[in-house]
């Protein structure tokens, strides 16, 4: 058992793949078929390209506020690859890579950040909740989903994500405690990207590790190299097996780094040094995974060049579609808060419709 061999009270970090793409923990190298490995890498690459382009679109005034995921792709793709189709995911707001792996389309993801809530209307068989901005509340949602799976005797778990800063919110503790008490099949992944917006992790909690918070809930907790996609896969795979057996939740601290800003409203140069960012770039999850695949003769520079061109074309075409068809309509604004429009909303909608007609006549 991986979690039992790593003490959350110590700064022992579980790792399979080092920053140079070499296996350093052969006993725990997961058995993943080549097609899946390539799908994992290609989705990580799509997330990276889509992330960089979204930042550009926002700076050009063509997209609203956006939360970049650059640098945290392994902490998301590894866990998603370890899940089964029937499992659920309750995200925060930085889980674009996870969304793409689980079947949310790039157009849907972009629509949301474009300001159209139809971007949250996923396909019926995609067990992924919409983007959750209120910090911590997604953990309560996950606890409820997991408990429902247990009551219904379904072979399913729920994964939820939260940032290191989010662990200071009450709803994190409430959701964790509920899942623990009721032995719900929930896996909580804390993406410790070193900053709660501008507050450094050291000033955000006194705990030596975030993983050790699991001890208070009476559940396993483990610190993992969040830039190691294979380590994240192995730990979540084991946590899922435990949960399905009725052994309850697991808390995973993914030690990673946000290479970009917290959101496009943030300027990280105010609170962190360029040298720190450059140091973390050497641990880039895509670079180490690409080296691993190259060592296995599954990847080379020719394939990389072709993939990058393909992804740039795909992302550009997708965003053009969003710009052409993504404007929210008046019906979108009013009609979907409730199953049926309330009398007050009917009045508001009619008032605004009249205002628009009068504006057009001027």
ZABAZA-887067 format. One record per residue (C-alpha): x, y, z; residue in one letter; residue number from 1. Coordinates in Angstrom, 3 decimals, m for minus. Each point is the difference from the previous one (the first is absolute). Layout:
<nodes>
> X,Y,Z,A,NUM
...
</nodes>
This chain:
<nodes>
> 0.000,0.000,0.000,X,1
> 1.491,3.331,m1.090,X,2
> m1.771,2.224,2.539,X,3
> 0.974,m2.233,2.925,X,4
> 3.688,0.218,m0.932,X,5
> 0.112,3.813,0.014,X,6
> m0.384,1.911,3.265,X,7
> m2.073,3.202,m0.436,X,8
> 1.607,1.449,3.128,X,9
> 3.326,0.015,m1.806,X,10
> 0.919,1.671,m3.248,X,11
> 0.270,m3.348,m1.771,X,12
> m1.106,0.522,m3.566,X,13
> m1.175,m2.874,m2.175,X,14
> 1.570,0.098,m3.438,X,15
> 0.323,m2.392,m2.920,X,16
> 1.431,2.251,m2.704,X,17
> 2.714,2.578,0.710,X,18
> 0.353,3.345,m1.781,X,19
> 2.201,m1.632,m2.646,X,20
> m2.650,m2.551,m0.924,X,21
> 1.772,m2.918,1.669,X,22
> m1.727,m2.624,2.146,X,23
> 1.186,0.334,3.609,X,24
> m2.546,m2.288,1.645,X,25
> m0.210,m3.085,m2.215,X,26
> m2.200,m1.925,2.448,X,27
> m2.797,2.504,m0.524,X,28
> 0.292,0.725,m3.721,X,29
> m3.609,m0.499,m1.114,X,30
> m0.881,m2.426,m2.758,X,31
> m1.603,2.262,m2.589,X,32
> m0.436,m1.048,m3.617,X,33
> 1.717,2.059,m2.685,X,34
> m3.213,1.411,m1.500,X,35
> m1.032,1.357,3.390,X,36
> 3.445,1.468,0.655,X,37
> m0.130,1.835,m3.312,X,38
> m3.558,1.188,0.639,X,39
> 1.119,1.354,3.384,X,40
> 2.891,1.895,m1.564,X,41
> m2.043,1.380,m2.893,X,42
> m2.701,1.236,2.390,X,43
> 2.619,1.639,2.220,X,44
> 1.383,1.686,m3.124,X,45
> m3.460,1.139,m1.094,X,46
> m0.617,1.463,3.440,X,47
> 3.317,1.879,m0.184,X,48
> m0.626,1.456,m3.455,X,49
> m3.613,0.878,0.816,X,50
> 1.209,1.652,3.206,X,51
> 2.631,2.157,m1.698,X,52
> m2.428,1.042,m2.747,X,53
> m2.768,0.797,2.504,X,54
> 2.358,2.355,1.817,X,55
> 0.716,1.723,m3.321,X,56
> m3.691,0.221,m0.889,X,57
> m0.773,1.558,3.372,X,58
> 2.797,2.554,m0.369,X,59
> m1.437,0.887,m3.418,X,60
> m3.392,0.664,1.581,X,61
> m1.584,m3.010,m1.695,X,62
> m0.592,m2.122,3.137,X,63
> m0.995,0.737,3.593,X,64
> 2.012,m0.802,3.135,X,65
> 1.808,m3.320,m0.345,X,66
> 1.782,m2.260,2.536,X,67
> 3.118,m1.539,m1.606,X,68
> 0.982,m3.600,0.731,X,69
> 3.516,0.152,m1.451,X,70
> 2.376,m2.075,2.123,X,71
> m2.701,m2.057,1.690,X,72
> m0.968,m2.313,m2.864,X,73
> 1.483,m3.163,1.525,X,74
> m1.921,0.508,3.247,X,75
> m3.173,m0.187,m2.067,X,76
> 0.651,m2.410,m2.858,X,77
> 1.572,m2.721,2.159,X,78
> m3.054,m0.268,2.278,X,79
> m2.486,0.183,m2.883,X,80
> 1.744,m2.863,m1.813,X,81
> m0.327,m2.110,3.155,X,82
> m3.781,0.388,0.179,X,83
> m2.799,m2.026,m1.577,X,84
> m2.706,1.482,m2.222,X,85
> m2.666,m0.175,2.739,X,86
> 2.055,2.003,2.499,X,87
> m0.782,3.644,0.738,X,88
> 2.151,3.121,0.217,X,89
> m0.883,3.103,2.022,X,90
> 2.446,2.736,m1.118,X,91
> 0.966,3.443,1.171,X,92
> 0.843,2.487,m2.780,X,93
> 3.469,m1.032,m1.229,X,94
> m0.748,m3.509,m1.240,X,95
> 0.004,0.542,m3.770,X,96
> 2.431,m2.868,m0.603,X,97
> m2.140,m2.403,2.035,X,98
> m3.113,1.170,m1.825,X,99
> 1.507,m0.663,m3.403,X,100
> 1.090,m3.512,0.977,X,101
> m3.441,m0.887,1.377,X,102
> m1.910,0.998,m3.131,X,103
> m0.786,3.693,0.379,X,104
> 0.698,1.577,m3.388,X,105
> 2.377,2.908,m0.430,X,106
> m2.867,2.001,m1.492,X,107
> m2.055,m0.533,3.151,X,108
> 2.935,0.994,2.207,X,109
> 0.652,3.126,m2.051,X,110
> m3.685,0.919,m0.092,X,111
> m0.049,0.182,3.788,X,112
> 2.935,2.416,0.170,X,113
> m1.542,1.919,m2.894,X,114
> m2.932,0.772,2.284,X,115
> m2.555,m2.514,m1.267,X,116
> m1.406,m2.468,2.539,X,117
> m0.759,m2.474,m2.770,X,118
> 3.647,m0.837,0.445,X,119
> m1.076,m1.783,3.181,X,120
> m2.539,m2.134,m1.871,X,121
> 2.085,m3.137,m0.459,X,122
> m0.993,m3.124,m1.904,X,123
> m2.255,m2.365,1.937,X,124
> 2.611,m2.730,0.529,X,125
> 2.676,2.408,1.300,X,126
> 0.006,m0.337,3.787,X,127
> 1.624,3.348,0.661,X,128
> m1.604,2.809,2.002,X,129
> 0.182,3.582,m1.315,X,130
> 2.782,2.405,0.948,X,131
> m0.313,0.941,3.685,X,132
> 1.300,3.444,0.965,X,133
> m1.151,0.323,3.678,X,134
> 3.052,m1.372,1.795,X,135
> m0.472,m3.351,1.715,X,136
> m3.634,m0.690,m0.778,X,137
> 0.952,m2.591,m2.617,X,138
> 1.259,m2.262,2.805,X,139
> m3.488,m0.114,1.502,X,140
> m1.436,m0.788,m3.427,X,141
> 2.509,m2.817,m0.376,X,142
> m0.811,m1.415,3.424,X,143
> m3.675,m0.086,m0.937,X,144
> 0.669,m1.679,m3.339,X,145
> 2.272,m2.559,1.620,X,146
> m2.507,m0.764,2.741,X,147
> m2.748,m0.406,m2.620,X,148
> 2.191,m2.545,m1.834,X,149
> 0.415,m1.901,3.245,X,150
> m3.727,0.003,0.811,X,151
> m0.862,m1.121,m3.529,X,152
> 2.736,m2.657,0.155,X,153
> 1.596,1.320,m3.198,X,154
> 3.513,m0.935,m1.025,X,155
> 1.026,3.658,m0.156,X,156
> 2.151,2.539,1.808,X,157
> 0.063,3.791,m0.019,X,158
> 3.163,2.047,m0.407,X,159
> 0.088,3.615,1.104,X,160
> 2.666,2.654,m0.440,X,161
> 0.913,2.951,2.186,X,162
> 2.978,2.328,0.316,X,163
> 2.287,0.295,3.000,X,164
> m1.700,3.252,1.012,X,165
> m3.409,m1.647,m0.218,X,166
> 0.896,m2.382,2.827,X,167
> m0.410,2.928,2.410,X,168
> m3.672,0.370,m0.918,X,169
> m2.627,m1.552,2.238,X,170
> m1.710,m1.864,m2.813,X,171
> 3.171,m1.979,m0.641,X,172
> m0.053,m1.305,3.578,X,173
> m3.744,m0.624,m0.016,X,174
> 0.168,m2.019,m3.214,X,175
> 3.035,m1.973,1.146,X,176
> m1.529,m0.759,3.388,X,177
> m3.302,m1.112,m1.532,X,178
> 1.728,m2.310,m2.479,X,179
> 2.147,m1.472,2.757,X,180
> m2.826,m0.544,2.483,X,181
> m2.188,m1.677,m2.605,X,182
> 2.892,m1.863,m1.627,X,183
> m0.895,1.445,m3.392,X,184
> 2.015,m0.951,m3.119,X,185
> 1.568,3.449,m0.482,X,186
> 3.519,0.970,m1.084,X,187
> 1.077,3.559,0.768,X,188
> 2.937,1.419,m1.941,X,189
> 1.535,3.177,1.385,X,190
> 1.955,1.713,m2.749,X,191
> 2.666,1.668,2.100,X,192
> 1.327,2.442,m2.580,X,193
> 1.870,1.935,2.721,X,194
> m2.266,3.063,0.036,X,195
> m3.523,0.789,1.205,X,196
> m0.271,2.763,m2.604,X,197
> 2.848,2.179,1.353,X,198
> 0.343,m1.604,3.450,X,199
> 2.905,m2.469,0.091,X,200
> m0.747,m3.474,1.253,X,201
> 2.206,0.512,3.094,X,202
> m2.246,2.851,1.172,X,203
> m3.227,m1.773,m0.855,X,204
> 0.270,m2.964,2.393,X,205
> 2.352,m1.052,2.815,X,206
> m0.196,m3.684,m0.972,X,207
> 3.247,m1.572,m1.159,X,208
> m1.980,m1.539,m2.847,X,209
> m3.580,0.372,m1.149,X,210
> m0.179,m3.785,m0.249,X,211
> 0.279,m0.268,3.793,X,212
> m3.398,1.669,0.367,X,213
> m1.388,m3.440,m0.892,X,214
> 0.949,m1.255,3.473,X,215
> m2.673,2.165,1.605,X,216
> m2.620,m1.728,m2.154,X,217
> 1.349,m3.471,0.694,X,218
> 0.766,m0.694,m3.653,X,219
> 3.188,m0.601,m2.040,X,220
> 1.899,3.054,m1.218,X,221
> 2.989,0.105,m2.314,X,222
> 2.309,2.648,m1.467,X,223
> 0.649,m0.602,m3.707,X,224
> 2.168,1.659,m2.633,X,225
> m2.821,1.730,m1.859,X,226
> 2.153,0.515,m3.085,X,227
> 0.449,m3.767,m0.334,X,228
> m2.930,m1.308,m2.041,X,229
> 0.860,m3.643,0.741,X,230
> 0.134,0.574,3.776,X,231
> m3.343,1.776,m0.080,X,232
> m1.479,m2.867,m2.033,X,233
> 1.329,m2.670,2.381,X,234
> m1.206,1.715,3.171,X,235
> m3.501,0.699,m1.328,X,236
> m0.279,m3.519,m1.425,X,237
> 0.717,m1.407,3.453,X,238
> m2.306,2.495,1.721,X,239
> m2.798,m0.986,m2.377,X,240
> 0.506,m3.690,0.765,X,241
> m0.152,0.729,3.731,X,242
> m3.159,2.063,m0.396,X,243
> m1.773,m2.650,m2.077,X,244
> 0.805,m2.573,2.681,X,245
> m1.802,2.190,2.542,X,246
> 3.164,1.278,1.677,X,247
> m0.975,3.669,m0.306,X,248
> 1.599,3.243,m1.181,X,249
> 3.599,0.960,m0.728,X,250
> 1.667,3.430,0.141,X,251
> 2.734,0.599,m2.572,X,252
> 2.269,3.039,0.020,X,253
> 1.321,0.624,m3.508,X,254
> 3.177,2.049,0.426,X,255
> 0.091,2.103,m3.154,X,256
> 0.364,3.573,m1.259,X,257
> m2.123,2.517,m1.844,X,258
> 2.266,1.322,m2.766,X,259
> m2.441,2.736,m0.992,X,260
> m2.145,2.470,1.942,X,261
> m2.730,m1.039,2.422,X,262
> m2.459,1.402,m2.526,X,263
> 0.337,2.549,m2.780,X,264
> m0.841,2.654,2.645,X,265
> 3.194,m0.845,1.900,X,266
> 3.585,1.241,m0.353,X,267
> 2.269,m2.660,1.562,X,268
> 3.147,2.108,m0.503,X,269
> m1.097,2.038,3.026,X,270
> 0.321,m2.890,2.444,X,271
> 2.457,m2.536,m1.457,X,272
> 3.428,0.138,m1.597,X,273
> 0.820,m0.893,m3.600,X,274
> 2.763,m2.310,1.273,X,275
> m2.598,m2.086,1.828,X,276
> m2.105,m0.390,m3.134,X,277
> 3.050,m0.955,m2.082,X,278
> 0.963,m2.639,2.575,X,279
> m3.451,m1.570,m0.224,X,280
> 0.060,0.056,m3.798,X,281
> 2.758,m2.600,0.247,X,282
> m2.583,m2.283,1.643,X,283
> m2.599,0.565,m2.742,X,284
> m2.350,m3.027,m0.045,X,285
> m0.241,m0.062,m3.793,X,286
> 3.757,m0.016,m0.515,X,287
> 0.597,m2.891,2.401,X,288
> m2.891,m2.051,m1.392,X,289
> 1.215,0.626,m3.551,X,290
> 3.473,m1.243,0.953,X,291
> m1.553,m3.103,1.544,X,292
> m1.943,m0.734,m3.186,X,293
> 3.095,0.614,m2.124,X,294
> 1.961,m2.461,2.117,X,295
> m2.738,m2.561,m0.691,X,296
> 0.316,0.730,m3.762,X,297
> m3.580,1.292,m0.057,X,298
> 0.827,3.618,m0.847,X,299
> 2.482,2.069,m1.981,X,300
> 0.526,3.563,m1.202,X,301
> m1.765,m0.607,m3.308,X,302
> m3.147,m1.140,1.817,X,303
> 0.295,2.934,2.393,X,304
> 0.195,2.543,m2.817,X,305
> m3.005,m1.545,m1.759,X,306
> m2.019,m0.051,3.237,X,307
> 0.735,3.639,0.808,X,308
> m1.150,1.113,m3.456,X,309
> m3.130,m2.122,0.264,X,310
> m0.849,1.395,3.429,X,311
> 0.599,3.620,m0.977,X,312
> m2.299,m0.413,m3.005,X,313
> m2.651,m1.759,2.089,X,314
> 0.039,2.573,2.791,X,315
> m0.133,2.896,m2.436,X,316
> m2.899,m1.501,m1.946,X,317
> m1.881,m0.795,3.213,X,318
> 0.272,3.517,1.349,X,319
> m1.184,1.458,m3.310,X,320
> m3.125,m2.150,0.366,X,321
> m0.495,1.317,3.517,X,322
> 0.301,3.593,m1.182,X,323
> m2.433,m0.578,m2.862,X,324
> m2.699,m1.800,2.005,X,325
> 0.809,0.526,3.683,X,326
> m1.793,3.236,0.850,X,327
> m2.556,m0.598,2.750,X,328
> m3.586,0.838,m0.992,X,329
> m2.611,1.760,2.100,X,330
> m1.702,m3.352,0.554,X,331
> 3.275,m1.449,1.309,X,332
> 0.246,2.778,2.568,X,333
> m3.508,m0.370,1.415,X,334
> m1.426,m3.441,m0.741,X,335
> 2.264,m2.484,1.761,X,336
> 0.295,1.039,3.627,X,337
> m3.241,m1.808,0.844,X,338
> m1.896,m2.837,m1.683,X,339
> m2.666,2.578,m0.824,X,340
> 0.321,3.765,m0.132,X,341
> m1.278,1.717,3.153,X,342
> m2.422,2.901,m0.352,X,343
> 2.687,2.442,1.068,X,344
> 2.459,m1.323,m2.600,X,345
> m2.728,0.175,m2.671,X,346
> m0.450,3.698,0.821,X,347
> 3.729,0.631,m0.079,X,348
> 0.371,m1.775,m3.325,X,349
> m2.890,1.914,m1.554,X,350
> 1.404,3.291,1.296,X,351
> 3.362,m0.714,m1.535,X,352
> m1.548,m1.114,m3.291,X,353
> m1.849,3.326,m0.191,X,354
> 3.202,1.854,0.834,X,355
> 1.813,m1.739,m2.875,X,356
> m2.813,0.820,m2.448,X,357
> 0.040,3.640,1.043,X,358
> 3.796,0.120,m0.321,X,359
> m0.178,m1.402,m3.524,X,360
> m2.582,2.623,m0.967,X,361
> 2.205,2.912,1.026,X,362
</nodes>
